[in-house]
Amino acid sequence: MTDELRTQLDLGPMDQVGFVFHDVKAAIERYQGVFGPFSYHEFDAYEYNYRGQREPCRLNIAFARSGDIEIEFIEWVSGGSPHKEFLDAGREGMHHVRFKVAELKTAVAGAEGLGYRAIWHTQFAEGLAVAYMEREGDPVIVELFEDKHNGKVVPDGIS
């Protein structure tokens, strides 16, 4: 991610760092001493637009906090997703950084104007949507997250 993206889109501070692991429970055991207690969730398949195709994806996710930063551990279970791509490439570890945005469609359009493309996105409910943005050469994916409910509404177990 470049400073250009942050400046052009007037993004606030990063609020989440996402990691992908083959086994989230093992990662929790390994890193709990660093990040403190995690909450663990097994989500049913939810449908995303993944590289232009509607695709159900099932993930196990754990959350912790380090000050103002949310730490997210993700384990891919099924379906197409950037998390599976990451694991299939032989990688584990830091995967994405997240920024909250006021209006996802506007932020995605702005990022696309800077050479990013939305590779995985959905709208969970009115005012609650996510898009993973990638650009060739960038080391991590940028997640743009619209949450007009401020974390108070969790439809179908999504947060």
C-alpha positions as CSV (number, residue, x, y, z in Angstrom):
1,M,0.0,0.0,0.0
2,T,1.3,3.4,-0.8
3,D,1.0,6.8,0.8
4,E,-0.6,7.8,-2.5
5,L,-3.6,5.7,-1.8
6,R,-4.0,7.0,1.8
7,T,-3.6,10.6,0.7
8,Q,-5.8,10.4,-2.4
9,L,-8.7,8.6,-0.6
10,D,-8.2,10.6,2.6
11,L,-8.1,7.3,4.6
12,G,-7.9,7.6,8.3
13,P,-5.6,5.4,10.4
14,M,-5.3,1.7,9.7
15,D,-7.6,-0.1,12.1
16,Q,-6.9,-3.8,11.4
17,V,-4.1,-6.1,10.4
18,G,-5.2,-9.4,8.9
19,F,-3.2,-12.6,9.0
20,V,-3.9,-15.9,7.2
21,F,-3.0,-19.3,8.6
22,H,-3.7,-22.9,7.8
23,D,-4.8,-23.5,11.4
24,V,-6.2,-20.5,13.3
25,K,-6.4,-22.4,16.6
26,A,-2.7,-23.2,16.4
27,A,-2.0,-19.5,15.6
28,I,-4.0,-18.4,18.6
29,E,-1.9,-20.6,20.8
30,R,1.3,-19.3,19.3
31,Y,0.4,-15.6,19.4
32,Q,-1.9,-15.2,22.4
33,G,1.0,-14.1,24.5
34,V,1.7,-11.3,22.1
35,F,-1.8,-10.1,21.4
36,G,-3.8,-11.2,24.4
37,P,-7.1,-13.2,24.3
38,F,-8.8,-13.9,21.0
39,S,-12.5,-14.4,20.2
40,Y,-12.9,-17.4,17.8
41,H,-15.7,-17.7,15.2
42,E,-16.7,-20.4,12.7
43,F,-18.7,-18.6,10.0
44,D,-21.0,-20.4,7.6
45,A,-20.5,-19.8,3.9
46,Y,-21.2,-16.3,2.8
47,E,-21.3,-15.2,-0.8
48,Y,-18.7,-12.8,-2.2
49,N,-17.9,-11.5,-5.6
50,Y,-14.5,-13.1,-6.1
51,R,-12.6,-12.0,-9.2
52,G,-15.8,-11.4,-11.1
53,Q,-17.7,-14.6,-10.0
54,R,-20.2,-15.0,-7.2
55,E,-18.6,-17.5,-4.8
56,P,-19.5,-18.8,-1.4
57,C,-16.7,-18.7,1.0
58,R,-16.4,-20.2,4.5
59,L,-13.8,-19.0,7.0
60,N,-12.9,-19.4,10.6
61,I,-11.8,-16.1,12.1
62,A,-10.3,-15.0,15.4
63,F,-10.1,-11.4,16.7
64,A,-7.9,-9.7,19.2
65,R,-6.9,-6.1,19.9
66,S,-3.6,-4.3,20.2
67,G,-4.5,-0.7,21.3
68,D,-6.6,0.8,18.5
69,I,-5.6,-2.0,16.0
70,E,-7.8,-5.1,15.6
71,I,-5.8,-8.3,14.9
72,E,-7.6,-10.7,12.6
73,F,-6.5,-14.3,12.1
74,I,-8.2,-16.1,9.2
75,E,-8.3,-19.8,8.3
76,W,-9.7,-20.6,4.9
77,V,-12.2,-23.5,5.0
78,S,-13.9,-23.6,1.6
79,G,-14.7,-21.6,-1.5
80,G,-12.8,-19.2,-3.6
81,S,-11.1,-16.3,-1.8
82,P,-7.8,-14.4,-1.6
83,H,-7.1,-16.3,1.6
84,K,-7.0,-19.6,-0.4
85,E,-4.7,-18.0,-3.0
86,F,-2.4,-16.9,-0.3
87,L,-2.2,-20.3,1.2
88,D,-1.9,-22.0,-2.2
89,A,1.1,-19.8,-2.9
90,G,2.8,-21.4,0.2
91,R,2.4,-18.4,2.4
92,E,1.1,-17.8,5.9
93,G,1.2,-14.6,7.9
94,M,0.4,-11.0,7.2
95,H,-2.2,-10.7,4.5
96,H,-4.0,-7.4,4.5
97,V,-4.5,-4.1,6.2
98,R,-7.9,-2.5,6.7
99,F,-9.2,1.0,6.6
100,K,-12.7,2.1,7.4
101,V,-14.4,4.3,4.8
102,A,-17.5,6.4,4.8
103,E,-18.8,5.1,1.4
104,L,-17.4,1.8,0.0
105,K,-18.4,2.4,-3.6
106,T,-16.7,5.9,-3.7
107,A,-13.5,4.5,-2.0
108,V,-13.4,1.5,-4.4
109,A,-13.7,3.9,-7.4
110,G,-11.0,6.1,-6.1
111,A,-8.6,3.2,-5.5
112,E,-9.4,1.8,-9.0
113,G,-8.3,5.2,-10.3
114,L,-4.9,4.6,-8.7
115,G,-4.5,1.1,-10.3
116,Y,-6.1,-1.0,-7.6
117,R,-8.8,-3.6,-8.4
118,A,-11.5,-5.1,-6.2
119,I,-10.8,-8.8,-6.1
120,W,-13.2,-9.9,-3.3
121,H,-16.2,-7.9,-2.1
122,T,-19.7,-8.0,-0.8
123,Q,-22.4,-6.0,0.9
124,F,-23.5,-7.8,4.1
125,A,-26.4,-5.3,4.8
126,E,-27.2,-1.7,4.1
127,G,-24.3,0.3,5.4
128,L,-22.1,-2.8,6.0
129,A,-19.8,-3.8,3.1
130,V,-16.2,-4.8,2.4
131,A,-13.8,-4.9,-0.6
132,Y,-10.3,-6.3,-0.8
133,M,-8.2,-4.2,-3.2
134,E,-5.0,-5.4,-4.8
135,R,-2.4,-3.7,-7.1
136,E,0.4,-5.4,-8.8
137,G,3.6,-5.0,-6.9
138,D,2.0,-4.1,-3.5
139,P,3.1,-6.4,-0.7
140,V,-0.3,-6.6,1.0
141,I,-4.0,-6.4,0.1
142,V,-5.9,-3.3,1.2
143,E,-9.3,-3.9,2.8
144,L,-11.8,-1.1,2.6
145,F,-14.6,-1.5,5.1
146,E,-17.9,0.4,5.3
147,D,-19.6,0.1,8.7
148,K,-22.3,2.6,9.2
149,H,-23.5,0.6,12.2
150,N,-20.2,1.1,14.1
151,G,-19.9,-2.6,14.8
152,K,-23.3,-2.7,16.5
153,V,-25.1,-4.8,13.8
154,V,-23.8,-8.2,13.0
155,P,-25.9,-9.8,10.3
156,D,-25.4,-13.5,9.9
157,G,-22.4,-13.5,12.2
158,I,-20.4,-11.1,10.1
159,S,-18.3,-8.4,11.8
